Amino acid sequence: MTLKAIKTRIYPTAQQQEKITANFGYCRFVWNQLLDMQKQRYANGGSYVNEFGMNYLIKCLKKEYSFLKAAESTSLLHVSRDLHHAYQKLFKEHKGLPKFKSRKFPKQSYQCNAVNHNIQVIDQHHLKLPKLGCLRFKAGRQPFGQIKNVTIRLSATGKFYAIILVKTDIKPLKCTGKAIGIDMGVADLMITSDGIKYPTIRFDKQLGKKKQYWEKRLARRRRQAEKEITWDKHNQVPEPRELADFKNYLKAKHMVAKYHEKIANQRDNYLHNVTKELVEQYDVIRIEDLKAKNLLKNHKLSRAITNQSWRKLRLMLEYKCAWYGKQLFIINPRKTSQICSICGYDDGKHTLDIRQWTCPNCGINHDRDINAAMNILKATAS
């Protein structure tokens, strides 16, 4: 049995949207209250309260703030769990302090558990959710299996989604007996040891002009709105306006978010198709372990590197290999582009403009990327 998340687009009514938005607020309020309590305890020399202690504090918050009783109960328990995990990352991985949440953040979400069949797929287009009742949904594939939990999410473009986590059986793919080494690149997304190059598609440039058109208008309308807000405060208007009161500004903001979302969806679709193709064709996949954070220091290539989404591609390969019974190995990329894959001679470091080189030992002419992919195929996992 494997856990699988299925993302569905939901279409709540106006009343259901109000309930969802209210639950976002309840979870955000509880998060901020618990985080403030943790910080005060630390400032006073106290110890950290774990997840179970925070669950008890949620009961106390419900008594103090009666409006929290309207919240979906298990969603508040997920708040304490998420905050507990955030502190675990702080203590173990030094990821940074958890931050307070703002209602102005464009993306909002909450999660609830499946208890006593409170989450059900009624038919192909209707879904039953706790506190919301029956909602219409649309998805590329139907959620089959035992439902564990569901995450309700609001995107920056105002679309509502339900990510349903199900426990289901996934049949392993047929064994092919093939292995592949993959070198990641910028000019090409991936170069395999078989000599196949998967091209880079610059989705950000394909929609760049339209996105830039609205980004300019967003900046201009924001400046104009801020001037009018300042004028209201200077003249002591009883109810000074906020940015949310300017419709032209909100329209430009929505359009910018729309193009960002479209670019991200196109890129994700391309990565899904490429990774599924690799998993279907090969039993063993070896991929280099790139540190994108270090590579982003090169400002000439930083935008192109960000567009590649190497980290997301690797994560897709990891869970798809686990699903379909394939093996994925992460290889240290050190010297893979400078060692001859035929005789093992180290020709020294090559600059990025050198795309082909000839081995002085055996005389074989190498394509830099294909040679690196062949070395990755031969290497042992790091």
C-alpha positions as CSV (number, residue, x, y, z in Angstrom):
1,M,0.0,0.0,0.0
2,T,1.3,3.4,-1.0
3,L,0.3,6.9,-0.1
4,K,-0.6,9.1,-3.1
5,A,-1.9,12.7,-3.2
6,I,-4.5,13.6,-5.9
7,K,-5.0,17.3,-6.6
8,T,-8.6,18.3,-7.5
9,R,-10.1,21.6,-8.4
10,I,-13.2,22.3,-6.2
11,Y,-16.0,24.7,-6.9
12,P,-17.5,25.8,-3.6
13,T,-20.7,27.9,-3.3
14,A,-20.5,31.4,-1.9
15,Q,-21.5,30.1,1.6
16,Q,-19.0,27.3,1.4
17,Q,-16.3,29.8,0.4
18,E,-17.1,31.9,3.5
19,K,-16.7,28.8,5.7
20,I,-13.3,27.9,4.0
21,T,-12.0,31.4,4.4
22,A,-13.1,31.5,8.1
23,N,-11.3,28.2,8.7
24,F,-8.1,29.6,7.2
25,G,-8.5,32.4,9.8
26,Y,-9.0,30.0,12.7
27,C,-5.9,28.0,11.8
28,R,-3.9,31.1,11.3
29,F,-5.1,32.6,14.7
30,V,-4.2,29.3,16.5
31,W,-0.7,29.2,14.8
32,N,0.1,32.8,15.8
33,Q,-1.2,32.2,19.4
34,L,0.9,29.0,19.9
35,L,4.0,30.6,18.3
36,D,3.7,33.7,20.5
37,M,3.4,31.4,23.6
38,Q,6.5,29.4,22.6
39,K,8.5,32.6,22.1
40,Q,7.3,34.0,25.5
41,R,8.3,30.8,27.2
42,Y,11.7,30.9,25.6
43,A,12.2,34.6,26.6
44,N,11.3,33.7,30.2
45,G,13.7,30.8,30.4
46,G,11.1,28.1,29.9
47,S,11.3,24.9,27.8
48,Y,9.7,24.1,24.5
49,V,6.1,22.7,24.5
50,N,5.8,19.6,22.3
51,E,2.9,18.7,20.0
52,F,0.8,17.0,22.8
53,G,1.2,20.0,25.1
54,M,0.1,22.3,22.3
55,N,-3.0,20.1,21.7
56,Y,-4.0,20.7,25.3
57,L,-3.4,24.4,24.8
58,I,-5.8,24.4,21.8
59,K,-8.6,23.2,24.2
60,C,-7.8,26.2,26.5
61,L,-7.9,28.5,23.5
62,K,-11.3,27.2,22.5
63,K,-12.7,28.0,26.0
64,E,-11.2,31.5,25.8
65,Y,-12.1,32.2,22.2
66,S,-15.6,30.7,21.5
67,F,-15.4,31.4,17.7
68,L,-12.8,28.6,17.5
69,K,-15.5,26.1,18.1
70,A,-16.8,26.7,14.6
71,A,-13.5,25.5,13.2
72,E,-13.0,22.0,11.7
73,S,-11.5,20.3,14.8
74,T,-8.8,18.1,13.2
75,S,-7.5,21.1,11.2
76,L,-6.4,22.8,14.5
77,L,-4.5,19.7,15.5
78,H,-2.6,19.9,12.3
79,V,-1.6,23.4,13.2
80,S,0.1,22.2,16.4
81,R,1.8,19.3,14.4
82,D,3.1,21.7,11.8
83,L,4.5,24.0,14.4
84,H,6.1,21.1,16.2
85,H,7.8,20.0,12.9
86,A,8.9,23.6,12.3
87,Y,10.7,23.6,15.7
88,Q,12.1,20.2,15.0
89,K,13.7,21.6,11.9
90,L,15.0,24.5,13.8
91,F,16.6,22.3,16.5
92,K,18.0,19.5,14.2
93,E,18.5,21.1,10.8
94,H,18.9,24.8,11.8
95,K,16.3,25.9,9.2
96,G,15.3,29.1,10.9
97,L,12.7,30.3,13.3
98,P,9.0,29.7,12.5
99,K,7.2,33.0,11.5
100,F,3.9,34.5,12.2
101,K,1.2,34.1,9.5
102,S,-0.5,37.0,7.8
103,R,-4.0,37.1,6.4
104,K,-2.7,39.1,3.5
105,F,-0.6,36.1,2.2
106,P,-2.2,35.2,-1.2
107,K,-1.9,31.4,-0.6
108,Q,-3.9,29.9,2.3
109,S,-4.6,26.3,3.3
110,Y,-5.7,24.0,6.1
111,Q,-5.7,20.2,6.5
112,C,-8.3,17.9,8.0
113,N,-8.2,14.1,8.8
114,A,-10.6,11.5,7.5
115,V,-12.6,10.3,10.6
116,N,-15.8,8.3,10.6
117,H,-16.3,8.7,6.8
118,N,-16.4,12.5,7.0
119,I,-14.5,12.7,3.7
120,Q,-16.1,10.8,0.9
121,V,-16.0,10.7,-2.9
122,I,-19.7,10.6,-3.7
123,D,-19.4,10.2,-7.5
124,Q,-17.1,11.3,-10.3
125,H,-17.8,15.0,-9.8
126,H,-18.9,15.4,-6.1
127,L,-17.0,15.3,-2.9
128,K,-18.1,15.4,0.7
129,L,-15.9,17.4,3.1
130,P,-16.3,18.1,6.8
131,K,-18.0,21.4,7.8
132,L,-18.6,22.1,4.0
133,G,-20.9,19.3,2.9
134,C,-21.1,18.3,-0.8
135,L,-18.8,20.1,-3.3
136,R,-18.4,19.8,-7.0
137,F,-14.9,18.9,-8.1
138,K,-12.9,18.2,-11.3
139,A,-9.7,16.2,-11.6
140,G,-7.6,14.4,-14.2
141,R,-7.9,11.1,-12.3
142,Q,-10.4,9.9,-9.7
143,P,-9.2,9.5,-6.1
144,F,-9.5,5.7,-5.5
145,G,-8.4,4.1,-2.2
146,Q,-8.6,4.7,1.5
147,I,-8.7,8.5,2.2
148,K,-6.3,9.6,4.9
149,N,-6.7,13.4,4.9
150,V,-7.5,16.3,2.7
151,T,-5.9,19.7,2.3
152,I,-8.0,22.6,1.2
153,R,-5.9,25.3,-0.5
154,L,-6.6,28.7,-2.0
155,S,-4.2,29.7,-4.8
156,A,-3.0,33.3,-5.5
157,T,-5.4,33.4,-8.4
158,G,-8.4,32.7,-6.2
159,K,-8.9,29.1,-7.2
160,F,-9.9,26.5,-4.6
161,Y,-8.2,23.0,-4.5
162,A,-8.6,19.9,-2.5
163,I,-5.5,17.7,-2.3
164,I,-6.7,14.2,-1.2
165,L,-4.2,11.8,0.3
166,V,-5.2,8.2,-0.3
167,K,-3.7,4.9,0.5
168,T,-3.8,2.7,-2.6
169,D,-2.1,-0.1,-4.4
170,I,0.2,0.9,-7.3
171,K,1.3,-1.8,-9.7
172,P,5.0,-1.9,-10.3
173,L,6.1,-1.3,-13.9
174,K,7.7,-4.1,-16.0
175,C,11.4,-4.6,-15.6
176,T,13.5,-3.5,-18.6
177,G,17.0,-4.5,-17.3
178,K,18.3,-1.1,-18.4
179,A,20.3,1.5,-16.4
180,I,20.9,5.2,-17.2
181,G,23.1,8.0,-16.0
182,I,21.7,11.5,-16.1
183,D,23.7,14.8,-16.3
184,M,21.7,18.0,-15.5
185,G,22.3,21.0,-17.7
186,V,21.2,24.5,-18.6
187,A,21.2,24.5,-22.4
188,D,19.6,21.0,-22.2
189,L,17.5,20.0,-19.2
190,M,18.9,16.5,-19.0
191,I,21.6,14.6,-20.9
192,T,21.6,10.8,-20.6
193,S,24.4,8.3,-21.0
194,D,22.6,6.9,-24.0
195,G,23.3,10.2,-25.8
196,I,19.7,11.5,-25.6
197,K,19.3,15.2,-24.7
198,Y,16.0,16.5,-23.3
199,P,15.7,20.1,-24.4
200,T,15.2,23.0,-22.1
201,I,11.9,24.8,-22.6
202,R,11.9,28.4,-21.3
203,F,8.2,28.7,-20.3
204,D,9.1,31.9,-18.5
205,K,10.2,33.5,-21.8
206,Q,7.2,32.2,-23.7
207,L,4.8,34.2,-21.5
208,G,7.4,36.8,-20.5
209,K,6.0,39.7,-22.5
210,K,2.4,39.3,-21.2
211,K,3.7,38.8,-17.7
212,Q,5.9,41.9,-17.9
213,Y,3.0,43.9,-19.3
214,W,1.0,43.3,-16.2
215,E,4.0,43.6,-13.8
216,K,4.6,47.2,-15.1
217,R,1.0,48.1,-14.5
218,L,1.0,46.4,-11.1
219,A,4.0,48.5,-10.0
220,R,2.5,51.7,-11.4
221,R,-1.0,51.1,-9.8
222,R,0.6,50.2,-6.5
223,R,2.5,53.5,-6.4
224,Q,-0.6,55.5,-7.3
225,A,-2.7,53.7,-4.6
226,E,0.0,54.3,-2.0
227,K,0.0,58.0,-2.8
228,E,-3.8,58.2,-2.3
229,I,-3.6,56.2,1.0
230,T,-0.9,58.7,2.2
231,W,-3.2,61.6,1.2
232,D,-6.1,60.1,3.1
233,K,-4.0,59.7,6.3
234,H,-2.5,63.2,5.9
235,N,-5.9,64.8,5.6
236,Q,-7.2,62.6,8.5
237,V,-10.0,60.9,6.5
238,P,-12.2,58.9,9.0
239,E,-11.7,55.6,7.2
240,P,-8.5,55.7,5.1
241,R,-8.4,53.3,2.2
242,E,-6.2,50.2,1.9
243,L,-4.6,48.6,-1.1
244,A,-7.4,46.0,-1.1
245,D,-9.9,48.9,-1.9
246,F,-8.3,49.7,-5.3
247,K,-9.9,47.5,-8.0
248,N,-7.4,48.3,-10.7
249,Y,-4.5,47.4,-8.5
250,L,-6.2,44.1,-7.5
251,K,-6.9,43.3,-11.2
252,A,-3.2,43.8,-12.1
253,K,-2.1,41.7,-9.1
254,H,-4.5,38.9,-10.2
255,M,-3.2,38.9,-13.8
256,V,0.5,38.7,-12.6
257,A,-0.4,35.7,-10.4
258,K,-2.3,34.2,-13.3
259,Y,0.8,34.2,-15.6
260,H,3.1,32.9,-12.8
261,E,0.7,30.1,-12.2
262,K,0.5,29.2,-15.9
263,I,4.3,29.1,-16.2
264,A,4.5,26.9,-13.2
265,N,1.8,24.5,-14.5
266,Q,3.5,24.2,-17.9
267,R,6.9,23.5,-16.3
268,D,5.4,20.9,-13.9
269,N,3.6,19.2,-16.8
270,Y,6.8,18.9,-18.8
271,L,8.8,17.5,-15.8
272,H,6.0,15.0,-15.1
273,N,6.1,13.7,-18.7
274,V,9.9,13.5,-18.7
275,T,10.2,11.7,-15.4
276,K,7.5,9.2,-16.2
277,E,9.2,8.4,-19.5
278,L,12.5,7.7,-17.7
279,V,10.8,5.5,-15.0
280,E,9.0,3.5,-17.7
281,Q,12.2,2.8,-19.7
282,Y,14.9,2.2,-17.1
283,D,15.2,0.1,-13.9
284,V,18.2,1.9,-12.5
285,I,18.5,5.7,-12.7
286,R,21.7,7.5,-11.5
287,I,21.4,11.3,-11.2
288,E,24.0,13.8,-10.1
289,D,23.6,15.6,-6.7
290,L,23.7,19.3,-7.7
291,K,23.8,22.1,-5.1
292,A,21.6,24.7,-6.9
293,K,22.1,27.2,-4.1
294,N,25.8,27.4,-4.9
295,L,25.2,27.6,-8.6
296,L,22.8,30.5,-8.2
297,K,25.7,32.7,-7.1
298,N,26.5,33.0,-10.9
299,H,24.1,35.9,-11.7
300,K,24.4,35.4,-15.4
301,L,22.9,31.9,-15.2
302,S,20.8,32.2,-12.1
303,R,17.5,32.8,-13.9
304,A,18.1,29.9,-16.4
305,I,19.1,27.6,-13.5
306,T,15.9,28.5,-11.5
307,N,13.8,27.7,-14.6
308,Q,15.3,24.2,-14.8
309,S,13.7,23.2,-11.4
310,W,16.3,20.5,-10.8
311,R,15.2,19.9,-7.2
312,K,11.6,19.3,-8.2
313,L,12.7,16.9,-11.0
314,R,14.7,14.9,-8.5
315,L,11.8,14.7,-6.1
316,M,9.5,13.5,-8.9
317,L,12.0,10.8,-9.7
318,E,12.3,9.8,-6.1
319,Y,8.6,9.1,-5.4
320,K,7.9,7.7,-8.9
321,C,10.8,5.2,-8.5
322,A,9.5,4.2,-5.1
323,W,5.9,3.8,-6.5
324,Y,6.9,1.7,-9.5
325,G,9.7,-0.5,-8.0
326,K,12.6,1.2,-9.7
327,Q,16.0,2.3,-8.2
328,L,17.3,5.8,-8.0
329,F,20.9,6.6,-6.9
330,I,22.3,10.1,-6.2
331,I,25.8,10.6,-7.4
332,N,28.5,13.1,-6.4
333,P,29.2,15.1,-9.6
334,R,32.8,15.9,-8.8
335,K,35.1,15.6,-11.8
336,T,32.4,13.8,-13.9
337,S,32.9,16.3,-16.8
338,Q,36.7,16.1,-16.8
339,I,37.4,12.4,-16.6
340,C,37.4,10.4,-19.8
341,S,34.6,7.8,-19.6
342,I,36.6,5.4,-21.8
343,C,40.1,5.2,-20.2
344,G,39.6,7.2,-16.9
345,Y,42.2,9.9,-17.7
346,D,41.7,13.2,-15.8
347,D,42.1,16.0,-18.2
348,G,41.7,18.8,-15.6
349,K,39.0,21.4,-15.2
350,H,37.2,22.7,-18.3
351,T,35.5,26.1,-18.5
352,L,31.8,26.2,-19.3
353,D,32.4,27.4,-22.9
354,I,34.2,24.1,-23.8
355,R,31.4,21.7,-24.8
356,Q,33.7,19.1,-26.5
357,W,37.2,17.9,-25.8
358,T,39.6,15.2,-26.9
359,C,41.2,12.9,-24.4
360,P,45.0,13.2,-24.7
361,N,45.4,9.7,-23.5
362,C,43.2,7.6,-25.8
363,G,42.3,10.2,-28.4
364,I,38.5,9.9,-28.1
365,N,36.5,13.0,-28.8
366,H,33.9,13.6,-26.1
367,D,30.7,15.6,-25.8
368,R,31.2,17.2,-22.4
369,D,27.6,16.4,-21.1
370,I,27.3,12.9,-22.5
371,N,30.7,12.0,-21.1
372,A,29.6,13.3,-17.7
373,A,26.4,11.2,-17.9
374,M,28.5,8.1,-18.7
375,N,30.7,8.7,-15.7
376,I,27.6,9.2,-13.5
377,L,26.3,5.8,-14.8
378,K,29.6,4.1,-13.7
379,A,29.9,5.9,-10.4
380,T,28.8,4.5,-7.0
381,A,26.1,6.2,-5.0
382,S,27.3,8.9,-2.6
